[in-house]
Each structure stands twice: as C-alpha cells, then as structure tokens.
Amino acid sequence: MMEPDSRGYRGSLLLPIIGIAVIVAIVLVVAMTCGGGDDKDDAANGDPTAEPTQQANTSDPEAALAAYVQTTLSAEYAGACSGAQTDAAAGKICSTSRGEREGVRGYVLGKTLSEGEQWAFLEQRGGAWQVTYAPKITPDNRVVPGVPWPLRVGAEVEIIGTGSCLNVRTDPGGAAVDCLAEGTRIKLSAGPRDANNLQWWQVEGRNGWVAADFLRYPDAKTDAVPTPRPANTPGASGSATPRP
C-alpha cells in the first residue's frame, strides 16, 4: 500500500495559514491608515489632549470685555465710548476705562450716548483675562465718588458717599445695629456675601456687616466721580438718610 505524500499534506495546510496571514496584514494596514491623523482631526473628534479652538482672544482684555458683553449681557459691543458716537453704534454697549489697580482693570459699561449702567472689572486667571466682578450702577450708588475696586478680606477701606452714615447690620440684609459715620475707616474681616442685590462685608471688631457700595480704598476715592444727582434726590449730598 502506498503511503500518502507528506509534502503534499503539509502544503495543503500552509495555504490557508498563508491566506489568513495576508488578510490580517491587510486589515492592519487599513487600520493604521484610517486611524492616523493630525492634531486638527483629534481636536475635531473631541480628543481631550488636543489643543481646543480659541473662541475669543482672551489674552487681550478688550477682547475679553467684548466677549462678556456679547455672551453675558446678550448685547452688541461698540468698543470704547469715545469712538462710538455714531448712529451705527446706537443701542450698543460701549466701555470707558477707569484705570488699573494691582493687575485689575476697571471699566464702566453702558449704552452709547447714555450714562453708565454697570462696572466691569477684569483680571488674569490662568493666563486669560476675564470679568470677575460686575456691580450694577444704581440711583443709590451713582453719586459715590471713586472706583469700587474689588475688595478683599483684610483690606482697609473708607466709608464714603452716604451723606450721613453707613448701617452696620447683624448679617447681610439683616437688622441695623449701628451706623458708622461718613469718613470712618474700617478693616474687612469676612466676605463677600450677597443679599438684597448688594455685596456685604463683615467689619473687623464689630459683629456686623456693611454694604460694599459705600466702601472705597482710601487712595481710590477720587479715581472717578459719577454724575451727581439733584440735591432733592434721596441719598444725595446733604441727606441725613443712613445708607443700607
């Protein structure tokens, strides 16, 4: 009896193995080709390690201010008020610079050809400029001279613009327990806290809180003087009404 040819048998086994190896190689080549890409493709696909697309040039404070007006205030930004005195800028928000203090830049925002409506203070955080404090300008605080630079615990400030005195309250917006005279200097021990649309700070050495609207750094009292109100307006100079 003839024995089967072992060489033919081995050859028949190699053919499918070679075929499988070829298929695997083709799949790997295709996978490597489709899986490659540059950084832009990675960013588009949401790769967290890719550099995100910069939506606004926040390395420039003016650009950060424009972004704040557009996104937070949902309004069009006209740039500096000094250059926005045209019909094309009517109804848009413009800004007036009020200077810089310890790395913080201050601006007044308002519609073109009108009084300011709020402050905007910008500082750099993480290498980008952003608005960190934006108190409203109200009939009560418009008469207060100076710039309301952001306060901090431990700061020494002066009470100003009250016309008489500033109420000290048990807690933010609580019952009045004292009234500090105009010109009194105090030190802040805690805060800020928000209540009744005001920012409040605790007075060192007293069990009470005062409203930030009538507090200024002593060297910032004359940085800017808002337009005064008529003498018969409540809270104007000469009024004996204690402030909040």
Residue pairs with C-beta under 8 A, 6 or more apart in sequence:
39 50
39 51
42 49
42 50
43 50
43 51
43 52
43 53
55 67
56 63
56 64
56 66
56 67
57 63
58 64
58 67
58 128
58 129
58 130
59 127
59 128
59 129
60 129
61 105
61 122
61 129
62 79
63 129
64 122
64 128
64 129
64 130
64 131
65 77
65 95
65 107
65 120
65 122
65 129
65 131
66 77
66 79
68 120
68 130
68 131
68 134
69 75
69 76
69 77
69 93
69 109
70 76
70 77
72 131
72 134
73 93
73 109
75 92
75 93
76 91
76 92
76 93
77 92
77 93
77 94
77 95
78 84
78 89
78 92
78 93
78 94
78 112
79 94
79 95
80 94
80 95
80 96
80 97
81 94
81 95
81 96
81 110
81 112
82 96
84 92
84 94
84 112
85 112
85 113
89 112
90 112
90 113
91 111
91 112
92 111
92 112
93 109
93 110
93 111
93 112
94 109
94 110
94 111
94 112
95 107
95 108
95 109
95 120
96 107
96 108
96 116
97 105
97 106
97 107
98 106
98 107
98 108
98 119
98 147
98 223
98 224
99 105
99 106
99 147
99 223
100 106
101 147
101 149
101 217
101 220
103 123
103 124
104 121
104 122
104 123
104 132
104 149
104 150
105 121
105 122
105 123
105 129
106 119
106 120
106 121
106 147
106 149
107 119
107 120
107 121
107 122
108 116
108 118
108 119
108 120
108 137
108 224
109 116
109 117
109 118
109 119
109 120
110 116
110 117
110 118
110 137
111 117
115 137
115 142
115 227
116 137
116 226
117 136
117 137
118 134
118 135
118 136
118 137
119 133
119 134
119 135
119 137
119 147
119 148
120 131
120 133
120 134
121 131
121 132
121 133
121 134
121 149
121 150
122 129
122 130
122 131
122 132
123 129
123 130
123 132
124 130
125 132
132 150
133 150
135 141
135 148
135 199
135 212
135 213
136 197
137 226
138 213
139 229
139 233
139 235
140 213
140 235
140 243
140 244
141 148
141 161
141 213
141 214
142 226
142 227
142 229
143 161
143 226
143 228
143 229
143 235
143 236
143 237
144 160
144 161
144 213
144 214
144 216
144 226
145 160
145 161
145 216
145 221
145 222
145 224
145 225
145 226
146 160
146 216
146 217
146 220
146 221
146 222
146 223
146 224
146 225
147 216
147 220
147 223
147 224
148 212
148 213
148 215
148 216
149 216
149 217
149 220
151 157
151 188
151 191
151 192
151 199
151 201
151 212
151 215
152 188
153 188
153 189
153 190
153 191
154 187
154 188
154 189
155 187
155 188
155 217
156 185
156 186
156 187
156 188
156 217
156 218
157 185
157 186
157 187
157 188
157 215
157 216
157 217
157 218
158 183
158 184
158 185
158 186
158 215
158 216
158 217
158 218
158 221
159 165
159 166
159 180
159 181
159 182
159 183
159 184
159 185
159 186
159 210
159 214
159 215
160 182
160 183
160 214
160 215
160 216
160 221
161 182
161 213
161 214
161 216
161 243
162 182
162 214
162 242
162 243
163 182
163 235
163 236
163 237
163 238
163 239
163 240
163 241
163 243
164 179
164 181
164 182
164 239
164 240
164 241
164 242
164 243
165 179
165 180
165 181
165 182
165 242
165 243
166 179
166 180
166 182
166 184
166 210
166 211
166 214
166 242
166 243
166 244
167 176
167 178
167 179
167 210
167 211
167 242
167 243
167 244
168 176
168 177
168 178
168 179
168 180
168 203
168 206
168 208
168 209
168 210
169 175
169 176
169 177
169 200
169 208
169 209
169 210
170 177
170 207
170 208
170 209
171 195
171 209
172 193
172 194
172 195
172 196
172 198
172 200
172 209
173 195
173 196
173 198
173 200
174 209
176 242
177 207
177 208
178 206
178 208
179 242
180 186
180 203
180 210
185 218
186 203
186 204
186 210
186 215
187 203
187 204
187 205
188 201
188 202
188 203
188 204
189 202
189 203
189 204
189 205
190 201
190 202
191 199
191 200
191 201
191 202
191 209
191 212
192 199
192 200
192 201
192 212
193 199
193 200
193 201
193 209
194 200
196 244
198 211
198 212
198 213
198 244
199 211
199 212
199 213
200 209
200 210
200 211
200 212
201 209
201 210
201 212
201 215
202 208
202 209
203 209
203 210
211 243
211 244
213 243
213 244
214 243
214 244
228 236
228 237
229 235
229 236
230 236
231 237
231 238
234 241
235 241
235 243
